[in-house]
């Protein structure tokens, strides 16, 4: 179960659950591959949790000009 960040907070940043999952998945893969973290402190030890925290903080967003690439 996802406690932080809440799904409601995340859906304020992304328009659908599908888009949220795709965005978080792509960012988690980037973090696994060694991408630079965008936050100073994370609550989650897992990359998917960290990706969701970055989305909630507004650091990771869907590019509106390239939405079909998601």
mmCIF file of the N, C-alpha and C atoms, coordinates in Angstrom:
data_MODEL
# 
_entry.id   MODEL 
# 
loop_
_atom_site.group_PDB 
_atom_site.id 
_atom_site.type_symbol 
_atom_site.label_atom_id 
_atom_site.label_alt_id 
_atom_site.label_comp_id 
_atom_site.label_asym_id 
_atom_site.label_entity_id 
_atom_site.label_seq_id 
_atom_site.pdbx_PDB_ins_code 
_atom_site.Cartn_x 
_atom_site.Cartn_y 
_atom_site.Cartn_z 
_atom_site.occupancy 
_atom_site.B_iso_or_equiv 
_atom_site.pdbx_formal_charge 
_atom_site.auth_seq_id 
_atom_site.auth_comp_id 
_atom_site.auth_asym_id 
_atom_site.auth_atom_id 
_atom_site.pdbx_PDB_model_num 
ATOM 1   N N  . UNK A 1 1  ? 0.845  -1.174 0.000   1.00 0.00 ? 1  UNK A N  1 
ATOM 2   C CA . UNK A 1 1  ? 0.000  0.000  0.000   1.00 0.00 ? 1  UNK A CA 1 
ATOM 3   C C  . UNK A 1 1  ? 0.891  1.238  0.000   1.00 0.00 ? 1  UNK A C  1 
ATOM 4   N N  . UNK A 1 2  ? 0.501  2.223  -0.761  1.00 0.00 ? 2  UNK A N  1 
ATOM 5   C CA . UNK A 1 2  ? 1.243  3.464  -0.885  1.00 0.00 ? 2  UNK A CA 1 
ATOM 6   C C  . UNK A 1 2  ? 0.756  4.465  0.155   1.00 0.00 ? 2  UNK A C  1 
ATOM 7   N N  . UNK A 1 3  ? 1.647  4.827  1.075   1.00 0.00 ? 3  UNK A N  1 
ATOM 8   C CA . UNK A 1 3  ? 1.276  5.775  2.120   1.00 0.00 ? 3  UNK A CA 1 
ATOM 9   C C  . UNK A 1 3  ? 1.794  7.175  1.820   1.00 0.00 ? 3  UNK A C  1 
ATOM 10  N N  . UNK A 1 4  ? 3.046  7.271  1.372   1.00 0.00 ? 4  UNK A N  1 
ATOM 11  C CA . UNK A 1 4  ? 3.611  8.564  1.047   1.00 0.00 ? 4  UNK A CA 1 
ATOM 12  C C  . UNK A 1 4  ? 4.397  8.435  -0.234  1.00 0.00 ? 4  UNK A C  1 
ATOM 13  N N  . UNK A 1 5  ? 4.203  9.292  -1.149  1.00 0.00 ? 5  UNK A N  1 
ATOM 14  C CA . UNK A 1 5  ? 3.145  10.301 -1.245  1.00 0.00 ? 5  UNK A CA 1 
ATOM 15  C C  . UNK A 1 5  ? 1.808  9.641  -1.568  1.00 0.00 ? 5  UNK A C  1 
ATOM 16  N N  . UNK A 1 6  ? 0.747  10.306 -1.176  1.00 0.00 ? 6  UNK A N  1 
ATOM 17  C CA . UNK A 1 6  ? -0.580 9.722  -1.398  1.00 0.00 ? 6  UNK A CA 1 
ATOM 18  C C  . UNK A 1 6  ? -0.957 9.787  -2.880  1.00 0.00 ? 6  UNK A C  1 
ATOM 19  N N  . UNK A 1 7  ? -1.788 8.876  -3.277  1.00 0.00 ? 7  UNK A N  1 
ATOM 20  C CA . UNK A 1 7  ? -2.235 8.825  -4.667  1.00 0.00 ? 7  UNK A CA 1 
ATOM 21  C C  . UNK A 1 7  ? -2.956 10.117 -5.034  1.00 0.00 ? 7  UNK A C  1 
ATOM 22  N N  . UNK A 1 8  ? -3.714 10.682 -4.111  1.00 0.00 ? 8  UNK A N  1 
ATOM 23  C CA . UNK A 1 8  ? -4.421 11.937 -4.383  1.00 0.00 ? 8  UNK A CA 1 
ATOM 24  C C  . UNK A 1 8  ? -3.433 13.069 -4.685  1.00 0.00 ? 8  UNK A C  1 
ATOM 25  N N  . UNK A 1 9  ? -2.353 13.146 -3.918  1.00 0.00 ? 9  UNK A N  1 
ATOM 26  C CA . UNK A 1 9  ? -1.325 14.167 -4.172  1.00 0.00 ? 9  UNK A CA 1 
ATOM 27  C C  . UNK A 1 9  ? -0.677 13.959 -5.531  1.00 0.00 ? 9  UNK A C  1 
ATOM 28  N N  . UNK A 1 10 ? -0.418 12.722 -5.867  1.00 0.00 ? 10 UNK A N  1 
ATOM 29  C CA . UNK A 1 10 ? 0.219  12.410 -7.148  1.00 0.00 ? 10 UNK A CA 1 
ATOM 30  C C  . UNK A 1 10 ? -0.698 12.715 -8.322  1.00 0.00 ? 10 UNK A C  1 
ATOM 31  N N  . UNK A 1 11 ? -1.992 12.432 -8.171  1.00 0.00 ? 11 UNK A N  1 
ATOM 32  C CA . UNK A 1 11 ? -2.926 12.683 -9.270  1.00 0.00 ? 11 UNK A CA 1 
ATOM 33  C C  . UNK A 1 11 ? -3.197 14.167 -9.482  1.00 0.00 ? 11 UNK A C  1 
ATOM 34  N N  . UNK A 1 12 ? -2.785 15.015 -8.548  1.00 0.00 ? 12 UNK A N  1 
ATOM 35  C CA . UNK A 1 12 ? -2.848 16.460 -8.777  1.00 0.00 ? 12 UNK A CA 1 
ATOM 36  C C  . UNK A 1 12 ? -1.750 16.889 -9.748  1.00 0.00 ? 12 UNK A C  1 
ATOM 37  N N  . UNK A 1 13 ? -0.695 16.105 -9.850  1.00 0.00 ? 13 UNK A N  1 
ATOM 38  C CA . UNK A 1 13 ? 0.446  16.403 -10.723 1.00 0.00 ? 13 UNK A CA 1 
ATOM 39  C C  . UNK A 1 13 ? 0.324  15.751 -12.099 1.00 0.00 ? 13 UNK A C  1 
ATOM 40  N N  . UNK A 1 14 ? -0.347 14.585 -12.140 1.00 0.00 ? 14 UNK A N  1 
ATOM 41  C CA . UNK A 1 14 ? -0.466 13.806 -13.369 1.00 0.00 ? 14 UNK A CA 1 
ATOM 42  C C  . UNK A 1 14 ? -1.946 13.543 -13.601 1.00 0.00 ? 14 UNK A C  1 
ATOM 43  N N  . UNK A 1 15 ? -2.377 13.584 -14.852 1.00 0.00 ? 15 UNK A N  1 
ATOM 44  C CA . UNK A 1 15 ? -3.812 13.546 -15.148 1.00 0.00 ? 15 UNK A CA 1 
ATOM 45  C C  . UNK A 1 15 ? -4.483 12.177 -15.040 1.00 0.00 ? 15 UNK A C  1 
ATOM 46  N N  . UNK A 1 16 ? -3.731 11.086 -15.056 1.00 0.00 ? 16 UNK A N  1 
ATOM 47  C CA . UNK A 1 16 ? -4.368 9.769  -14.943 1.00 0.00 ? 16 UNK A CA 1 
ATOM 48  C C  . UNK A 1 16 ? -3.449 8.795  -14.218 1.00 0.00 ? 16 UNK A C  1 
ATOM 49  N N  . UNK A 1 17 ? -4.039 7.743  -13.698 1.00 0.00 ? 17 UNK A N  1 
ATOM 50  C CA . UNK A 1 17 ? -3.250 6.719  -13.002 1.00 0.00 ? 17 UNK A CA 1 
ATOM 51  C C  . UNK A 1 17 ? -2.298 6.025  -13.967 1.00 0.00 ? 17 UNK A C  1 
ATOM 52  N N  . UNK A 1 18 ? -2.747 5.806  -15.182 1.00 0.00 ? 18 UNK A N  1 
ATOM 53  C CA . UNK A 1 18 ? -1.895 5.173  -16.185 1.00 0.00 ? 18 UNK A CA 1 
ATOM 54  C C  . UNK A 1 18 ? -0.662 6.024  -16.443 1.00 0.00 ? 18 UNK A C  1 
ATOM 55  N N  . UNK A 1 19 ? -0.854 7.315  -16.668 1.00 0.00 ? 19 UNK A N  1 
ATOM 56  C CA . UNK A 1 19 ? 0.274  8.216  -16.913 1.00 0.00 ? 19 UNK A CA 1 
ATOM 57  C C  . UNK A 1 19 ? 1.202  8.270  -15.702 1.00 0.00 ? 19 UNK A C  1 
ATOM 58  N N  . UNK A 1 20 ? 0.628  8.238  -14.523 1.00 0.00 ? 20 UNK A N  1 
ATOM 59  C CA . UNK A 1 20 ? 1.421  8.247  -13.297 1.00 0.00 ? 20 UNK A CA 1 
ATOM 60  C C  . UNK A 1 20 ? 2.313  7.016  -13.222 1.00 0.00 ? 20 UNK A C  1 
ATOM 61  N N  . UNK A 1 21 ? 1.760  5.856  -13.491 1.00 0.00 ? 21 UNK A N  1 
ATOM 62  C CA . UNK A 1 21 ? 2.534  4.611  -13.436 1.00 0.00 ? 21 UNK A CA 1 
ATOM 63  C C  . UNK A 1 21 ? 3.632  4.609  -14.490 1.00 0.00 ? 21 UNK A C  1 
ATOM 64  N N  . UNK A 1 22 ? 3.321  5.063  -15.680 1.00 0.00 ? 22 UNK A N  1 
ATOM 65  C CA . UNK A 1 22 ? 4.324  5.099  -16.745 1.00 0.00 ? 22 UNK A CA 1 
ATOM 66  C C  . UNK A 1 22 ? 5.463  6.061  -16.405 1.00 0.00 ? 22 UNK A C  1 
ATOM 67  N N  . UNK A 1 23 ? 5.123  7.241  -15.897 1.00 0.00 ? 23 UNK A N  1 
ATOM 68  C CA . UNK A 1 23 ? 6.122  8.232  -15.530 1.00 0.00 ? 23 UNK A CA 1 
ATOM 69  C C  . UNK A 1 23 ? 7.000  7.729  -14.379 1.00 0.00 ? 23 UNK A C  1 
ATOM 70  N N  . UNK A 1 24 ? 6.380  7.172  -13.363 1.00 0.00 ? 24 UNK A N  1 
ATOM 71  C CA . UNK A 1 24 ? 7.131  6.664  -12.215 1.00 0.00 ? 24 UNK A CA 1 
ATOM 72  C C  . UNK A 1 24 ? 8.029  5.496  -12.629 1.00 0.00 ? 24 UNK A C  1 
ATOM 73  N N  . UNK A 1 25 ? 7.536  4.641  -13.492 1.00 0.00 ? 25 UNK A N  1 
ATOM 74  C CA . UNK A 1 25 ? 8.325  3.504  -13.956 1.00 0.00 ? 25 UNK A CA 1 
ATOM 75  C C  . UNK A 1 25 ? 9.556  3.959  -14.727 1.00 0.00 ? 25 UNK A C  1 
ATOM 76  N N  . UNK A 1 26 ? 9.373  4.905  -15.631 1.00 0.00 ? 26 UNK A N  1 
ATOM 77  C CA . UNK A 1 26 ? 10.506 5.424  -16.406 1.00 0.00 ? 26 UNK A CA 1 
ATOM 78  C C  . UNK A 1 26 ? 11.537 6.085  -15.502 1.00 0.00 ? 26 UNK A C  1 
ATOM 79  N N  . UNK A 1 27 ? 11.078 6.872  -14.542 1.00 0.00 ? 27 UNK A N  1 
ATOM 80  C CA . UNK A 1 27 ? 12.011 7.556  -13.634 1.00 0.00 ? 27 UNK A CA 1 
ATOM 81  C C  . UNK A 1 27 ? 12.725 6.553  -12.726 1.00 0.00 ? 27 UNK A C  1 
ATOM 82  N N  . UNK A 1 28 ? 12.015 5.530  -12.260 1.00 0.00 ? 28 UNK A N  1 
ATOM 83  C CA . UNK A 1 28 ? 12.640 4.512  -11.420 1.00 0.00 ? 28 UNK A CA 1 
ATOM 84  C C  . UNK A 1 28 ? 13.742 3.777  -12.193 1.00 0.00 ? 28 UNK A C  1 
ATOM 85  N N  . UNK A 1 29 ? 13.504 3.486  -13.463 1.00 0.00 ? 29 UNK A N  1 
ATOM 86  C CA . UNK A 1 29 ? 14.531 2.844  -14.291 1.00 0.00 ? 29 UNK A CA 1 
ATOM 87  C C  . UNK A 1 29 ? 15.739 3.766  -14.448 1.00 0.00 ? 29 UNK A C  1 
ATOM 88  N N  . UNK A 1 30 ? 15.492 5.059  -14.623 1.00 0.00 ? 30 UNK A N  1 
ATOM 89  C CA . UNK A 1 30 ? 16.599 6.015  -14.719 1.00 0.00 ? 30 UNK A CA 1 
ATOM 90  C C  . UNK A 1 30 ? 17.419 6.031  -13.425 1.00 0.00 ? 30 UNK A C  1 
ATOM 91  N N  . UNK A 1 31 ? 16.728 6.028  -12.293 1.00 0.00 ? 31 UNK A N  1 
ATOM 92  C CA . UNK A 1 31 ? 17.427 6.022  -10.999 1.00 0.00 ? 31 UNK A CA 1 
ATOM 93  C C  . UNK A 1 31 ? 18.233 4.738  -10.822 1.00 0.00 ? 31 UNK A C  1 
ATOM 94  N N  . UNK A 1 32 ? 17.677 3.611  -11.246 1.00 0.00 ? 32 UNK A N  1 
ATOM 95  C CA . UNK A 1 32 ? 18.407 2.339  -11.182 1.00 0.00 ? 32 UNK A CA 1 
ATOM 96  C C  . UNK A 1 32 ? 19.664 2.372  -12.042 1.00 0.00 ? 32 UNK A C  1 
ATOM 97  N N  . UNK A 1 33 ? 19.588 3.100  -13.149 1.00 0.00 ? 33 UNK A N  1 
ATOM 98  C CA . UNK A 1 33 ? 20.713 3.170  -14.079 1.00 0.00 ? 33 UNK A CA 1 
ATOM 99  C C  . UNK A 1 33 ? 21.758 4.196  -13.661 1.00 0.00 ? 33 UNK A C  1 
ATOM 100 N N  . UNK A 1 34 ? 21.530 4.870  -12.535 1.00 0.00 ? 34 UNK A N  1 
ATOM 101 C CA . UNK A 1 34 ? 22.534 5.805  -12.035 1.00 0.00 ? 34 UNK A CA 1 
ATOM 102 C C  . UNK A 1 34 ? 22.230 7.272  -12.264 1.00 0.00 ? 34 UNK A C  1 
ATOM 103 N N  . UNK A 1 35 ? 20.996 7.612  -12.611 1.00 0.00 ? 35 UNK A N  1 
ATOM 104 C CA . UNK A 1 35 ? 20.632 9.021  -12.811 1.00 0.00 ? 35 UNK A CA 1 
ATOM 105 C C  . UNK A 1 35 ? 20.777 9.792  -11.501 1.00 0.00 ? 35 UNK A C  1 
ATOM 106 N N  . UNK A 1 36 ? 21.081 11.059 -11.629 1.00 0.00 ? 36 UNK A N  1 
ATOM 107 C CA . UNK A 1 36 ? 21.264 11.917 -10.464 1.00 0.00 ? 36 UNK A CA 1 
ATOM 108 C C  . UNK A 1 36 ? 19.929 12.119 -9.733  1.00 0.00 ? 36 UNK A C  1 
ATOM 109 N N  . UNK A 1 37 ? 19.900 11.908 -8.417  1.00 0.00 ? 37 UNK A N  1 
ATOM 110 C CA . UNK A 1 37 ? 18.672 12.171 -7.652  1.00 0.00 ? 37 UNK A CA 1 
ATOM 111 C C  . UNK A 1 37 ? 18.295 13.648 -7.704  1.00 0.00 ? 37 UNK A C  1 
ATOM 112 N N  . UNK A 1 38 ? 17.004 13.923 -7.738  1.00 0.00 ? 38 UNK A N  1 
ATOM 113 C CA . UNK A 1 38 ? 16.528 15.299 -7.838  1.00 0.00 ? 38 UNK A CA 1 
ATOM 114 C C  . UNK A 1 38 ? 16.151 15.901 -6.491  1.00 0.00 ? 38 UNK A C  1 
ATOM 115 N N  . UNK A 1 39 ? 16.092 15.067 -5.446  1.00 0.00 ? 39 UNK A N  1 
ATOM 116 C CA . UNK A 1 39 ? 15.769 15.545 -4.103  1.00 0.00 ? 39 UNK A CA 1 
ATOM 117 C C  . UNK A 1 39 ? 16.959 15.286 -3.181  1.00 0.00 ? 39 UNK A C  1 
ATOM 118 N N  . UNK A 1 40 ? 17.065 16.076 -2.135  1.00 0.00 ? 40 UNK A N  1 
ATOM 119 C CA . UNK A 1 40 ? 18.150 15.897 -1.174  1.00 0.00 ? 40 UNK A CA 1 
ATOM 120 C C  . UNK A 1 40 ? 17.887 14.751 -0.210  1.00 0.00 ? 40 UNK A C  1 
ATOM 121 N N  . UNK A 1 41 ? 16.626 14.535 0.132   1.00 0.00 ? 41 UNK A N  1 
ATOM 122 C CA . UNK A 1 41 ? 16.279 13.533 1.123   1.00 0.00 ? 41 UNK A CA 1 
ATOM 123 C C  . UNK A 1 41 ? 15.042 12.767 0.672   1.00 0.00 ? 41 UNK A C  1 
ATOM 124 N N  . UNK A 1 42 ? 15.101 11.443 0.799   1.00 0.00 ? 42 UNK A N  1 
ATOM 125 C CA . UNK A 1 42 ? 13.986 10.585 0.416   1.00 0.00 ? 42 UNK A CA 1 
ATOM 126 C C  . UNK A 1 42 ? 13.499 9.807  1.622   1.00 0.00 ? 42 UNK A C  1 
ATOM 127 N N  . UNK A 1 43 ? 12.198 9.545  1.678   1.00 0.00 ? 43 UNK A N  1 
ATOM 128 C CA . UNK A 1 43 ? 11.640 8.695  2.727   1.00 0.00 ? 43 UNK A CA 1 
ATOM 129 C C  . UNK A 1 43 ? 11.709 7.224  2.332   1.00 0.00 ? 43 UNK A C  1 
ATOM 130 N N  . UNK A 1 44 ? 11.685 6.959  1.036   1.00 0.00 ? 44 UNK A N  1 
ATOM 131 C CA . UNK A 1 44 ? 11.662 5.586  0.543   1.00 0.00 ? 44 UNK A CA 1 
ATOM 132 C C  . UNK A 1 44 ? 13.062 5.099  0.181   1.00 0.00 ? 44 UNK A C  1 
ATOM 133 N N  . UNK A 1 45 ? 13.377 3.856  0.550   1.00 0.00 ? 45 UNK A N  1 
ATOM 134 C CA . UNK A 1 45 ? 14.666 3.287  0.146   1.00 0.00 ? 45 UNK A CA 1 
ATOM 135 C C  . UNK A 1 45 ? 14.625 2.695  -1.269  1.00 0.00 ? 45 UNK A C  1 
ATOM 136 N N  . UNK A 1 46 ? 13.428 2.519  -1.830  1.00 0.00 ? 46 UNK A N  1 
ATOM 137 C CA . UNK A 1 46 ? 13.286 1.890  -3.147  1.00 0.00 ? 46 UNK A CA 1 
ATOM 138 C C  . UNK A 1 46 ? 13.185 2.944  -4.243  1.00 0.00 ? 46 UNK A C  1 
ATOM 139 N N  . UNK A 1 47 ? 13.653 2.589  -5.435  1.00 0.00 ? 47 UNK A N  1 
ATOM 140 C CA . UNK A 1 47 ? 13.667 3.561  -6.532  1.00 0.00 ? 47 UNK A CA 1 
ATOM 141 C C  . UNK A 1 47 ? 12.268 3.964  -6.977  1.00 0.00 ? 47 UNK A C  1 
ATOM 142 N N  . UNK A 1 48 ? 11.307 3.054  -6.936  1.00 0.00 ? 48 UNK A N  1 
ATOM 143 C CA . UNK A 1 48 ? 9.949  3.429  -7.346  1.00 0.00 ? 48 UNK A CA 1 
ATOM 144 C C  . UNK A 1 48 ? 9.362  4.432  -6.362  1.00 0.00 ? 48 UNK A C  1 
ATOM 145 N N  . UNK A 1 49 ? 9.608  4.245  -5.092  1.00 0.00 ? 49 UNK A N  1 
ATOM 146 C CA . UNK A 1 49 ? 9.158  5.205  -4.079  1.00 0.00 ? 49 UNK A CA 1 
ATOM 147 C C  . UNK A 1 49 ? 9.832  6.551  -4.249  1.00 0.00 ? 49 UNK A C  1 
ATOM 148 N N  . UNK A 1 50 ? 11.111 6.516  -4.580  1.00 0.00 ? 50 UNK A N  1 
ATOM 149 C CA . UNK A 1 50 ? 11.846 7.769  -4.812  1.00 0.00 ? 50 UNK A CA 1 
ATOM 150 C C  . UNK A 1 50 ? 11.310 8.494  -6.039  1.00 0.00 ? 50 UNK A C  1 
ATOM 151 N N  . UNK A 1 51 ? 10.986 7.741  -7.074  1.00 0.00 ? 51 UNK A N  1 
ATOM 152 C CA . UNK A 1 51 ? 10.416 8.345  -8.279  1.00 0.00 ? 51 UNK A CA 1 
ATOM 153 C C  . UNK A 1 51 ? 9.079  9.005  -7.960  1.00 0.00 ? 51 UNK A C  1 
ATOM 154 N N  . UNK A 1 52 ? 8.247  8.342  -7.175  1.00 0.00 ? 52 UNK A N  1 
ATOM 155 C CA . UNK A 1 52 ? 6.961  8.919  -6.792  1.00 0.00 ? 52 UNK A CA 1 
ATOM 156 C C  . UNK A 1 52 ? 7.143  10.165 -5.920  1.00 0.00 ? 52 UNK A C  1 
ATOM 157 N N  . UNK A 1 53 ? 8.139  10.169 -5.048  1.00 0.00 ? 53 UNK A N  1 
ATOM 158 C CA . UNK A 1 53 ? 8.420  11.351 -4.235  1.00 0.00 ? 53 UNK A CA 1 
ATOM 159 C C  . UNK A 1 53 ? 8.846  12.526 -5.117  1.00 0.00 ? 53 UNK A C  1 
ATOM 160 N N  . UNK A 1 54 ? 9.646  12.252 -6.155  1.00 0.00 ? 54 UNK A N  1 
ATOM 161 C CA . UNK A 1 54 ? 10.054 13.312 -7.079  1.00 0.00 ? 54 UNK A CA 1 
ATOM 162 C C  . UNK A 1 54 ? 8.863  13.866 -7.858  1.00 0.00 ? 54 UNK A C  1 
ATOM 163 N N  . UNK A 1 55 ? 7.941  13.006 -8.234  1.00 0.00 ? 55 UNK A N  1 
ATOM 164 C CA . UNK A 1 55 ? 6.734  13.452 -8.937  1.00 0.00 ? 55 UNK A CA 1 
ATOM 165 C C  . UNK A 1 55 ? 5.896  14.321 -8.012  1.00 0.00 ? 55 UNK A C  1 
ATOM 166 N N  . UNK A 1 56 ? 5.716  13.889 -6.776  1.00 0.00 ? 56 UNK A N  1 
ATOM 167 C CA . UNK A 1 56 ? 4.926  14.662 -5.813  1.00 0.00 ? 56 UNK A CA 1 
ATOM 168 C C  . UNK A 1 56 ? 5.548  16.020 -5.540  1.00 0.00 ? 56 UNK A C  1 
ATOM 169 N N  . UNK A 1 57 ? 6.876  16.093 -5.582  1.00 0.00 ? 57 UNK A N  1 
ATOM 170 C CA . UNK A 1 57 ? 7.576  17.355 -5.334  1.00 0.00 ? 57 UNK A CA 1 
ATOM 171 C C  . UNK A 1 57 ? 7.571  18.266 -6.565  1.00 0.00 ? 57 UNK A C  1 
ATOM 172 N N  . UNK A 1 58 ? 7.097  17.762 -7.687  1.00 0.00 ? 58 UNK A N  1 
ATOM 173 C CA . UNK A 1 58 ? 7.054  18.568 -8.906  1.00 0.00 ? 58 UNK A CA 1 
ATOM 174 C C  . UNK A 1 58 ? 8.370  18.606 -9.658  1.00 0.00 ? 58 UNK A C  1 
ATOM 175 N N  . UNK A 1 59 ? 9.276  17.707 -9.338  1.00 0.00 ? 59 UNK A N  1 
ATOM 176 C CA . UNK A 1 59 ? 10.591 17.658 -9.996  1.00 0.00 ? 59 UNK A CA 1 
ATOM 177 C C  . UNK A 1 59 ? 10.568 16.864 -11.291 1.00 0.00 ? 59 UNK A C  1 
ATOM 178 N N  . UNK A 1 60 ? 9.614  15.937 -11.412 1.00 0.00 ? 60 UNK A N  1 
ATOM 179 C CA . UNK A 1 60 ? 9.488  15.110 -12.607 1.00 0.00 ? 60 UNK A CA 1 
ATOM 180 C C  . UNK A 1 60 ? 8.081  15.305 -13.145 1.00 0.00 ? 60 UNK A C  1 
ATOM 181 N N  . UNK A 1 61 ? 7.996  15.651 -14.434 1.00 0.00 ? 61 UNK A N  1 
ATOM 182 C CA . UNK A 1 61 ? 6.694  15.890 -15.060 1.00 0.00 ? 61 UNK A CA 1 
ATOM 183 C C  . UNK A 1 61 ? 6.670  15.294 -16.458 1.00 0.00 ? 61 UNK A C  1 
ATOM 184 N N  . UNK A 1 62 ? 5.478  15.109 -16.971 1.00 0.00 ? 62 UNK A N  1 
ATOM 185 C CA . UNK A 1 62 ? 5.306  14.655 -18.342 1.00 0.00 ? 62 UNK A CA 1 
ATOM 186 C C  . UNK A 1 62 ? 5.489  15.844 -19.264 1.00 0.00 ? 62 UNK A C  1 
ATOM 187 N N  . UNK A 1 63 ? 6.277  15.657 -20.313 1.00 0.00 ? 63 UNK A N  1 
ATOM 188 C CA . UNK A 1 63 ? 6.469  16.695 -21.314 1.00 0.00 ? 63 UNK A CA 1 
ATOM 189 C C  . UNK A 1 63 ? 5.203  16.774 -22.168 1.00 0.00 ? 63 UNK A C  1 
ATOM 190 N N  . UNK A 1 64 ? 4.450  17.889 -22.095 1.00 0.00 ? 64 UNK A N  1 
ATOM 191 C CA . UNK A 1 64 ? 3.188  17.968 -22.848 1.00 0.00 ? 64 UNK A CA 1 
ATOM 192 C C  . UNK A 1 64 ? 3.389  17.914 -24.368 1.00 0.00 ? 64 UNK A C  1 
ATOM 193 N N  . UNK A 1 65 ? 4.563  18.270 -24.852 1.00 0.00 ? 65 UNK A N  1 
ATOM 194 C CA . UNK A 1 65 ? 4.834  18.227 -26.280 1.00 0.00 ? 65 UNK A CA 1 
ATOM 195 C C  . UNK A 1 65 ? 5.165  16.823 -26.777 1.00 0.00 ? 65 UNK A C  1 
ATOM 196 N N  . UNK A 1 66 ? 5.472  15.919 -25.851 1.00 0.00 ? 66 UNK A N  1 
ATOM 197 C CA . UNK A 1 66 ? 5.893  14.577 -26.224 1.00 0.00 ? 66 UNK A CA 1 
ATOM 198 C C  . UNK A 1 66 ? 5.165  13.533 -25.395 1.00 0.00 ? 66 UNK A C  1 
ATOM 199 N N  . UNK A 1 67 ? 3.885  13.712 -25.153 1.00 0.00 ? 67 UNK A N  1 
ATOM 200 C CA . UNK A 1 67 ? 3.116  12.803 -24.293 1.00 0.00 ? 67 UNK A CA 1 
ATOM 201 C C  . UNK A 1 67 ? 3.030  11.385 -24.845 1.00 0.00 ? 67 UNK A C  1 
ATOM 202 N N  . UNK A 1 68 ? 2.985  11.222 -26.168 1.00 0.00 ? 68 UNK A N  1 
ATOM 203 C CA . UNK A 1 68 ? 2.851  9.879  -26.711 1.00 0.00 ? 68 UNK A CA 1 
ATOM 204 C C  . UNK A 1 68 ? 4.113  9.040  -26.512 1.00 0.00 ? 68 UNK A C  1 
ATOM 205 N N  . UNK A 1 69 ? 5.244  9.665  -26.153 1.00 0.00 ? 69 UNK A N  1 
ATOM 206 C CA . UNK A 1 69 ? 6.479  8.928  -25.893 1.00 0.00 ? 69 UNK A CA 1 
ATOM 207 C C  . UNK A 1 69 ? 6.426  8.188  -24.570 1.00 0.00 ? 69 UNK A C  1 
ATOM 208 N N  . UNK A 1 70 ? 5.481  8.526  -23.726 1.00 0.00 ? 70 UNK A N  1 
ATOM 209 C CA . UNK A 1 70 ? 5.365  7.857  -22.422 1.00 0.00 ? 70 UNK A CA 1 
ATOM 210 C C  . UNK A 1 70 ? 4.778  6.504  -22.663 1.00 0.00 ? 70 UNK A C  1 
# 
